[in-house]
Amino acid sequence: MTLDASTSQIVTSNGTSRNQAGYSGSVSFKRVTPLGGLDNLLTVTFSNVTLSTLQGGSSGSFFGSTPGSTISMSSDFITFSPTSNFDFSLAVTSILPPFASPGNGGYGRAFRANTSGGFASDPPPSFVPEPATWAMLIMGFGLVGVAMRRRTNTARVTA
């Protein structure tokens, strides 16, 4: 997974809580070994999402939802409706160095973190079967057709 995001907006504070809005970027999940030349499991492109954490904190979250944020999702294996509403949430943990800003009017500094998250689409995406699945489906229909054609009708006579 790769997450690249940046913002030019300042950090706002509420006590020890820190929020920094306006993040734009993308997060991508890729196959290590491409399947038929395809490797994009999911790419989320976003703008106007928010990072929320604590001053000096080592965890936080990125979050956004349409229509307040602009979010699009693409995949080599999943089809999304072009009129979908999307939700985006990533938990960030083990932030290094710990998140720091001077409070209202300042900017956060770059950091690295572990992530986990959730992505939602309304309507739900549809999955595109792999070519091998299509081949098995067509071959299965063919075998059923051959079996039905070779079946012989025998008449039974009971006494």
N, C-alpha and C positions, 0 to 999 in steps of 0.2 A: 504494500500500500504506500502511496505517496500523497502527501498533503502539502500544497503550496498555497499560502494565503498572505495577503498584506492589506493594510489600511492606512489612510492618511488622517483618520479622525483621532481626536484626543481621548484619553481615558477619563471616564467619569467615576467618581467614587461616592460611596454611601457607607461611611464608617470604614470598615476594613474590606468591604466588597468593592471590586473593580469591574467595570464594564467598558468594553471598547467595541463600538459598532463600526459598520461600514466595511467589514472584511470582504474582499473579493478573491477568488481563486478557484482551485479545483482539488478534488480528491479522486484518486484512481486506484482501482483494484485490478491487477493484471495477472494473467496466467504466467507461471514461470516458463512453461513449455507451450508455445502456441498450438492450437488445435486447428488444423487445416488453414494455417496462416492467421487465425483469429486469436487475440489474446486479451481483449478488453472485457473483463467481467462486469465492471461498472465504473463509469466516470461521472462524477457530479461536478458541475460547474455552477458557481454561486456568486452572488454579489449582495451586499447589504446584509450580511449575517453578523452576529454579535459574539464576542468572546467574553465570558463571565468567569471571574476567578476571585481569589482573595489576595490582598497585598502580601507578597512574600509566599504565596501559596504554591503548592506543587501539583495542584489539580484544578480543573475547571471544565468549561464546555463551550463549544461552538454551537450555535443554533440559529435556525431561520426557518421561515415558512412562507409560502406564497399566499397572498399577493404582496406581503410586506417586503419580502426578499425576492430576488430573481434567482430561480433555481431550475436547472435543466439536468436531465439524466440521459445517458446513452450507454449502450452495451452492444457487443457483438452477438450476445445470446438472448437478450431480453428486448422486447419491443414496448416502448412507452407511447401512450397516446399523446399527440401534440398539444392537447388541451388539458393535460393533467395538472392537478394541484400537487405540489411537493412539499414534504417536510424533511428537514435535515437537522441532525443532532449528532455531535461527536463529543464524547467524553475524552478529555486529555488528562493524563496522569503522569507522574514522574517528570514534571516540567523542570528542565535544567537550562539555564539557571532558574531558580524560583522566580515567578512573575513579580516584577517590580515596576512601579511608576511613581512619579512624584505626587500623584493625586490628580485632582481636577486641573486640566490645562496641560498635562504632560502626555508623553507617549510611552507605550510599553516597549520593551526591548525584545529582540529576537530570542527564540527559545526552541528547544527540542523537547518532544514528549512522546509517550506511548498513547495510542488512541484506540477507542472502540466506539461503535455508534450504531445509529439506526437511520434508515431511510424509508420514506413512505411515499406512495403515489396514489392519487385518487383520480381516475379509476386505476385499479391494480394493473401492473404490466402483464403482457402476455409473453409466454416463453416461445422461442423459436426452436423447434426440434433440430437436433444435429443431423447432418446428412446420413450418418449410420442408422439413426432411428427411422428416417424415411425409407431407407433401403430395406430394413427389416420389415417394416409395415407393408411395403409393396410386395416383398417376397412372401410374406405370410398370406396376403390375399391371393397371390398366385398359387401357392400350395393348396389353399382351401379350394380354389377353383378347379385345380387339377384333380384333387381328391373327389370332388363332387362329380366331375365329368366321367371319371373312371368307375364310379359306383354303378354296379349292375342291378337292375331291378329283377328280382326273382319272385315268382308267384308261388305262394304256399297253398297247398291243398290240404285241408283237414278232413278226416273222415269221421 
